[in-house]
Amino acid sequence: MPTQRNPWLALGALVVGFFMILLDVTIVAVANPAIMADLHADISDVIWVTSAYLLTYAVPLLITGRLGDRFGPKNIYLIGLTVFTLASLWCGLSGDIETLIAARAVQGLGAALMTPQTMAVITRTFPPDGRGAAMGLWGAVAGLATLIGPILGGVLVDGLGWEWIFIVNVPVGIVAFALAVWLVPSLPTHQHKFDLLGVVLSAAGMFLLVFGIQEGNTKEWSATIWMMIGAGLAVLAVFLVTQARGAGEPLLPLSLFRDRNFSMSNLAIASMGASTTAVMVPIYFYLQAVHGMTPTGSALVLAPMAIISGVAAPVVGKLSGRWHPRLIPTTGFLLFAVSVAWLALVMRNPHANITWMVLAGAVAGLSNAFIWAPLATTATHNLPIHQAGAGAGVYNTTRQVGAVLGSAAISALVAARMSAEGLGGMPAGEGMGAGQVPEQVREAFSKALSTATFLPAALLLIGVVASALFIRNPAVRPAGPAASESADSLTR
């Protein structure tokens, strides 16, 4: 039931921490070239800085929402915030790429503890008729983080060094902790059983799969790599079998996928997570290593994407409930695929006019507004009340799994295309954060990045097909006390 305390105060406190989590996804992309140069890493190593974070963020999401149910969302949020803040300091103090990757993995675990609790508090404290406005603010904060992350990252990298993109989280984390203690209410807890075997199997399977994909090119796709990928797929298959046969509370309730819209929403959000993570890597390398732009300048090129997305999202959100659920997201995915392909074609020319990238980014921003909120609404709309929380947890996890696979895939593809263009022998960091690549290899470098950028464009076509298969939602059930508590949409 909604609490009597002003829920907007709690929301205001929570979005500070939520903003910081999302900031740390986007802020690193623009700093990759500088990290690569300073720590003498190669492309695969530096992308592990993102992949490690996404992997430890994705896998625990199936269970961290239930931890909030069991021990209170406020308590788990505060624990996660503490872990995230301390890990951020560790990241900033890292002196080598291996330490940075380890610290980012711990940081991802903190984010996994925090994320479900932010949405759980919103849906359990706001009445049904006020939840849409709260979700709008929550979404606006996400858009703002997408905008500010690369720009702030660029300013910090240019002015103070890449370490400060992590150290800046420490004072923000302290403020967020104090606000949460003061303003977030303690909510009733519920008993849950925890599928520890499922956690171990899903984590092991994902790690083997992601490591194999991302390191494949580095290891020349040896038999060991293929065995690792095969083992990952096998472990994930065992995980699915145990979930299908498990009694009590399975980590992944497969019965949820009987609903067509839920199944297609998960497929679509996986393609979205993969493509949005993958597309930023070649773009920022192109702008900085080929065009010689500063981190700040390269971030400003894509600023219109986030601005337009943030402005359009509330308008699209109001319209999405009135139209057939397939119309808006299908249009969005198609526009996004076209804009990414447009970017890839522009990047093929090492001397391209950057204005074309700005325009393509603006189209991408509009398309994003057509995707995120409508997909989230459709995902759990038709699920039974008692499965809303579980469905939300699966949906969030699918998005993050897509992101980590996209990060691994783009790493492998960029490295492979560099080798194909005769650039495999370039010293680590040459032209990456230390100015432009040499003129004689700039065209080959651009071609490699351009070809790799077609991967996220292709992934978005999966979202086009999945969202086109949505069916019309049935009439909305009358809201009541049970519905109010159960609509923990996209939380656990």
C-alpha positions in Angstrom: 0.0 0.0 0.0 1.2 3.6 -0.6 2.6 5.3 2.4 1.3 8.5 4.0 4.7 10.1 3.8 5.4 12.4 0.8 6.8 9.9 -1.7 8.4 12.7 -3.8 11.0 13.2 -1.1 12.0 9.6 -1.2 12.1 9.7 -5.0 14.3 12.7 -4.9 16.8 11.0 -2.6 16.8 7.8 -4.7 17.4 9.4 -8.0 20.7 10.9 -6.8 22.1 7.4 -6.5 20.3 6.1 -9.6 21.8 9.0 -11.5 25.3 8.1 -10.4 24.8 4.4 -11.5 23.8 5.4 -15.0 26.5 8.1 -15.1 29.1 5.4 -14.6 27.9 3.5 -17.7 28.1 6.4 -20.1 31.0 8.4 -18.5 33.5 5.6 -19.2 32.9 5.3 -22.9 34.4 8.7 -23.6 37.4 7.9 -21.4 38.3 4.6 -23.0 41.0 6.0 -25.3 42.7 7.9 -22.4 42.6 4.8 -20.1 44.0 2.7 -23.0 46.9 5.0 -23.5 47.7 5.7 -19.8 47.5 2.0 -18.7 49.1 0.7 -21.9 46.2 -1.6 -22.6 44.8 -3.0 -25.8 41.2 -2.6 -27.1 40.0 -5.9 -25.5 41.5 -5.0 -22.1 39.9 -1.5 -22.0 36.5 -2.8 -23.0 36.7 -5.2 -20.1 36.5 -2.1 -17.9 32.9 -1.8 -19.2 32.1 -5.5 -19.6 33.2 -6.4 -16.0 30.8 -3.7 -14.7 27.9 -4.8 -16.9 28.5 -8.5 -16.1 28.4 -8.1 -12.3 25.5 -5.7 -12.7 23.4 -8.1 -14.8 23.7 -11.5 -13.2 22.6 -10.6 -9.6 19.6 -8.6 -10.7 17.4 -11.7 -10.6 18.0 -12.0 -6.9 18.8 -8.5 -5.6 15.2 -7.3 -5.9 14.1 -10.2 -3.7 16.8 -9.3 -1.2 15.0 -5.9 -1.0 11.7 -7.7 -0.3 13.3 -9.8 2.4 15.5 -7.3 4.2 13.9 -4.0 3.1 14.6 -2.0 -0.1 16.1 0.9 1.9 18.6 -1.3 3.7 19.8 -3.1 0.5 19.9 0.2 -1.4 22.2 1.7 1.3 24.5 -1.4 1.3 24.7 -1.2 -2.5 25.4 2.5 -2.4 28.3 1.9 0.1 29.8 -0.8 -2.1 29.4 1.3 -5.2 31.0 4.4 -3.6 34.0 2.5 -2.2 34.6 0.7 -5.4 34.5 4.0 -7.3 37.4 5.2 -5.1 39.2 1.9 -5.8 38.7 2.5 -9.5 40.2 6.0 -9.3 43.3 4.7 -7.4 43.9 1.8 -9.8 47.4 1.8 -11.3 47.0 -0.9 -13.9 44.2 -2.3 -16.1 43.8 -5.5 -14.1 43.1 -3.6 -10.9 40.7 -1.3 -12.7 38.7 -4.2 -14.1 38.5 -5.8 -10.7 37.3 -2.6 -9.1 34.7 -2.1 -11.8 33.4 -5.6 -11.2 32.8 -4.7 -7.5 31.2 -1.5 -8.6 28.8 -3.4 -10.8 27.7 -5.5 -7.8 26.9 -2.4 -5.9 24.8 -1.1 -8.8 23.0 -4.4 -9.0 22.0 -4.1 -5.3 20.8 -0.5 -5.8 18.8 -0.5 -9.0 15.8 -2.7 -8.2 15.3 -0.9 -4.9 14.9 2.5 -6.6 11.9 1.2 -8.6 10.5 -0.9 -5.7 10.3 2.2 -3.5 8.6 4.2 -6.3 5.9 1.6 -7.0 5.3 0.9 -3.3 5.0 4.5 -2.1 3.2 6.2 -5.0 -0.5 5.7 -5.5 -1.4 4.2 -9.0 -2.6 7.5 -10.4 0.6 9.3 -9.4 3.0 6.6 -10.5 3.2 7.7 -14.1 4.5 11.2 -13.1 7.1 9.6 -10.8 8.2 7.2 -13.6 8.5 10.2 -15.8 10.9 11.9 -13.5 12.8 8.7 -13.0 13.1 8.4 -16.8 14.1 12.0 -17.2 17.0 11.4 -14.7 18.1 8.5 -16.9 18.1 10.7 -19.9 20.0 13.4 -18.1 22.7 10.9 -17.0 23.0 9.8 -20.6 23.6 13.5 -21.6 25.9 14.5 -18.7 27.9 11.3 -18.5 30.0 11.7 -21.7 30.3 15.5 -21.3 31.3 15.4 -17.7 33.6 12.5 -18.5 35.2 14.6 -21.3 35.7 17.6 -19.0 37.2 15.5 -16.2 39.5 13.5 -18.6 40.7 16.7 -20.3 41.2 18.7 -17.0 42.1 16.2 -14.3 42.7 12.8 -15.8 40.5 9.7 -16.4 40.8 8.7 -12.7 38.5 11.5 -11.7 35.5 10.0 -13.6 35.4 7.5 -10.7 36.6 9.7 -7.8 33.8 12.2 -8.5 31.4 9.4 -7.3 32.7 9.6 -3.8 31.2 12.9 -2.6 28.1 12.2 -4.6 27.8 8.8 -2.9 28.1 10.4 0.5 25.4 12.9 -0.2 23.1 10.2 -1.7 23.6 8.0 1.4 22.7 10.8 3.8 19.6 11.7 1.7 18.4 8.1 1.6 18.8 7.6 5.4 16.8 10.8 6.0 14.1 10.6 3.4 13.5 7.0 2.2 10.9 5.1 4.3 11.5 1.7 5.7 8.9 -0.6 4.0 7.4 -3.9 5.1 9.5 -7.0 4.2 8.4 -10.3 2.8 9.8 -13.8 3.1 11.5 -15.2 0.0 13.4 -18.4 -0.9 16.7 -17.9 -2.7 17.8 -20.1 -5.5 21.6 -20.2 -4.9 22.2 -22.9 -7.4 20.5 -20.8 -10.0 22.7 -17.8 -9.1 25.9 -19.9 -9.4 24.9 -21.5 -12.7 23.8 -18.2 -14.3 26.9 -16.4 -13.2 29.3 -19.1 -14.4 27.5 -19.5 -17.7 27.5 -15.8 -18.4 31.2 -15.4 -17.5 32.3 -18.2 -19.7 30.3 -17.0 -22.6 31.3 -13.3 -22.3 35.0 -14.1 -21.7 35.1 -16.4 -24.7 33.4 -13.9 -27.1 35.5 -10.9 -25.9 38.9 -12.7 -25.8 38.3 -14.8 -29.0 40.2 -12.5 -31.3 43.1 -12.0 -28.8 43.5 -15.8 -28.5 43.1 -16.2 -32.3 39.8 -18.2 -31.7 41.7 -21.2 -30.4 40.1 -24.5 -29.4 40.2 -23.3 -25.8 38.1 -20.2 -26.7 35.5 -22.3 -28.5 35.4 -24.8 -25.6 34.8 -21.9 -23.2 32.0 -20.5 -25.3 30.5 -24.0 -25.6 30.8 -24.6 -21.9 29.1 -21.3 -21.2 26.2 -22.2 -23.4 26.0 -25.7 -21.8 26.0 -24.2 -18.3 23.2 -21.8 -19.3 21.2 -24.7 -20.7 21.6 -26.6 -17.4 20.5 -23.4 -15.7 17.3 -23.3 -17.8 16.6 -27.0 -17.1 16.9 -26.4 -13.3 14.6 -23.4 -13.5 12.0 -25.4 -15.4 12.1 -28.2 -12.9 12.7 -26.2 -9.7 10.0 -25.9 -7.1 9.3 -22.9 -4.8 10.7 -19.7 -6.2 12.9 -20.2 -9.3 15.3 -17.5 -10.1 13.9 -17.3 -13.6 10.1 -18.1 -13.7 9.8 -19.6 -17.2 6.0 -19.5 -17.0 6.3 -15.7 -17.6 7.3 -16.3 -21.2 3.9 -17.8 -22.0 2.8 -14.2 -22.4 3.7 -13.2 -26.0 4.2 -9.5 -25.3 6.5 -10.3 -22.3 8.6 -12.7 -24.4 8.9 -10.2 -27.3 9.6 -7.3 -24.9 12.5 -9.2 -23.5 13.9 -10.0 -26.9 13.6 -6.4 -27.9 15.2 -5.0 -24.8 18.1 -7.4 -25.1 18.8 -6.1 -28.6 18.4 -2.5 -27.3 20.9 -3.2 -24.4 23.4 -4.8 -26.7 23.2 -2.1 -29.4 23.4 0.9 -27.2 26.4 -0.4 -25.4 28.1 -1.5 -28.6 27.6 1.6 -30.7 29.4 4.0 -28.3 32.8 2.2 -28.5 33.6 2.7 -32.2 32.1 6.2 -32.3 34.3 7.6 -29.6 37.4 6.0 -30.9 36.5 7.4 -34.4 36.0 10.9 -33.1 39.1 11.0 -30.9 41.6 8.8 -32.7 40.6 9.6 -36.3 39.4 13.2 -36.0 41.7 14.1 -33.1 38.9 15.5 -31.0 39.2 16.0 -27.2 37.1 13.8 -25.0 34.9 16.8 -24.3 34.5 17.7 -27.9 33.6 14.1 -28.9 31.0 14.0 -26.1 29.4 17.2 -27.4 29.0 15.6 -30.9 26.4 13.2 -29.4 24.8 15.6 -26.9 21.8 16.2 -29.2 21.0 12.5 -29.0 20.4 12.7 -25.2 18.7 16.1 -25.3 16.1 15.1 -27.9 15.5 11.8 -26.2 15.0 13.5 -22.8 12.6 16.1 -24.3 10.6 13.6 -26.4 10.3 10.8 -23.9 7.5 12.3 -21.7 5.4 13.1 -24.8 5.8 9.6 -26.2 5.1 8.1 -22.8 1.7 9.8 -22.7 0.8 8.6 -26.2 2.0 5.0 -25.8 -1.0 4.0 -23.7 -3.5 5.1 -26.4 -2.1 3.3 -29.4 -1.4 -0.3 -30.3 1.7 -1.5 -28.4 3.6 -2.4 -31.5 3.3 0.9 -33.3 5.7 3.2 -31.3 8.5 0.8 -30.4 8.6 -0.7 -33.9 9.0 2.8 -35.4 11.6 3.6 -32.8 13.7 0.5 -33.5 13.6 1.1 -37.2 14.7 4.7 -36.9 17.4 3.8 -34.5 18.8 1.1 -36.9 18.7 3.6 -39.7 20.6 6.2 -37.6 23.3 3.8 -36.5 23.8 2.6 -40.1 24.0 6.3 -41.1 26.7 6.8 -38.5 28.6 3.8 -39.8 28.6 5.1 -43.3 29.8 8.5 -42.2 32.6 6.9 -40.2 33.9 5.2 -43.3 35.4 8.5 -44.4 38.3 9.6 -42.1 37.7 13.2 -43.1 33.8 13.2 -42.9 31.9 16.3 -41.9 31.0 15.9 -38.2 27.7 17.6 -38.8 26.4 14.4 -40.4 27.2 12.6 -37.1 25.3 15.2 -35.1 22.3 14.8 -37.4 22.4 11.0 -37.2 22.7 11.3 -33.4 19.6 13.5 -33.3 17.6 10.9 -35.1 18.9 8.3 -32.7 17.8 10.4 -29.8 14.3 10.7 -31.1 14.2 6.9 -31.8 15.3 6.2 -28.2 12.3 8.1 -26.9 10.1 5.7 -28.9 11.6 2.6 -27.4 12.4 2.7 -23.6 9.1 3.7 -22.0 6.8 1.9 -24.4 8.8 -1.4 -24.1 8.8 -1.2 -20.3 5.1 -0.6 -20.2 4.3 -3.5 -22.5 6.6 -6.0 -20.8 4.6 -6.6 -17.6 1.2 -5.2 -18.7 -0.5 -8.6 -19.1 1.2 -10.5 -16.3 -0.8 -11.7 -13.3 -0.5 -9.5 -10.2 1.5 -12.0 -8.3 4.1 -12.2 -11.1 4.6 -8.5 -11.8 7.7 -8.2 -9.6 9.3 -11.4 -11.0 8.6 -10.3 -14.5 10.2 -6.9 -13.9 13.3 -8.6 -12.5 13.6 -10.8 -15.6 13.1 -7.8 -17.9 15.9 -5.8 -16.2 18.2 -8.7 -16.3 17.6 -9.4 -19.9 18.5 -5.7 -20.7 21.8 -6.0 -18.8 22.6 -9.4 -20.3 22.1 -7.9 -23.7 24.4 -5.0 -22.7 27.3 -7.2 -21.6 27.0 -9.4 -24.7 27.0 -6.3 -26.9 30.1 -5.0 -25.1 31.9 -8.4 -25.6 30.8 -8.7 -29.2 31.9 -5.2 -30.2 35.3 -5.7 -28.6 35.8 -8.9 -30.6 34.6 -7.3 -33.8 36.7 -4.1 -33.5 39.8 -6.2 -32.8 39.0 -8.5 -35.7 38.4 -5.6 -38.2 41.6 -3.9 -37.0 43.6 -7.1 -37.8 41.8 -7.5 -41.2 42.9 -3.9 -42.1 46.5 -4.7 -41.1 46.4 -2.7 -37.9 46.8 -5.6 -35.5 50.4 -4.8 -34.8 49.8 -1.2 -33.6 51.3 -0.5 -30.2 48.7 -0.3 -27.4 47.5 3.2 -27.0 48.9 4.6 -30.2 46.5 7.3 -31.4 44.1 6.3 -28.6 44.0 9.2 -26.2 47.3 10.6 -27.4 46.1 12.4 -30.6 45.2 11.1 -34.0 46.4 7.8 -35.5 49.1 8.3 -38.2 47.8 9.7 -41.5 48.9 6.6 -43.4 46.7 4.3 -41.4 43.7 6.6 -40.8 41.7 5.4 -43.7 42.1 1.7 -42.7 41.3 2.6 -39.1 38.1 4.4 -40.1 37.1 1.5 -42.3 37.6 -1.0 -39.4 35.5 1.1 -37.0 32.8 1.8 -39.6 32.4 -1.9 -40.4 32.1 -2.7 -36.7 29.4 -0.1 -36.2 27.1 -2.1 -38.5 26.9 -4.7 -35.7 24.6 -2.6 -33.4 22.6 -1.6 -36.5 21.9 -5.3 -37.3 21.1 -6.0 -33.6 18.4 -3.4 -33.7 16.6 -5.2 -36.5 15.9 -8.0 -33.9 14.1 -5.3 -31.9 12.1 -4.3 -35.0 10.9 -7.8 -35.5 10.2 -8.5 -31.8 8.1 -5.3 -31.3 6.3 -5.8 -34.5 4.9 -9.1 -33.1 3.2 -7.4 -30.1 -0.5 -8.0 -29.7 -3.0 -5.6 -28.4 -3.3 -5.4 -24.6 -6.5 -6.4 -22.9 -8.6 -3.9 -21.0 -6.8 -2.6 -17.9 -7.8 -4.3 -14.7 -9.5 -2.2 -12.1 -6.9 -0.8 -9.6 -7.3 -1.9 -6.0 -5.1 -2.4 -3.0 -3.6 -5.6 -4.3 -2.9 -4.1 -7.7 -1.2 -1.1 -6.0 1.2 -3.3 -4.1 1.8 -5.7 -6.9 2.7 -3.3 -9.6 6.3 -3.3 -8.6 6.9 -2.6 -12.3 10.4 -3.3 -13.6 11.9 -3.6 -10.2 12.7 -7.0 -8.9 
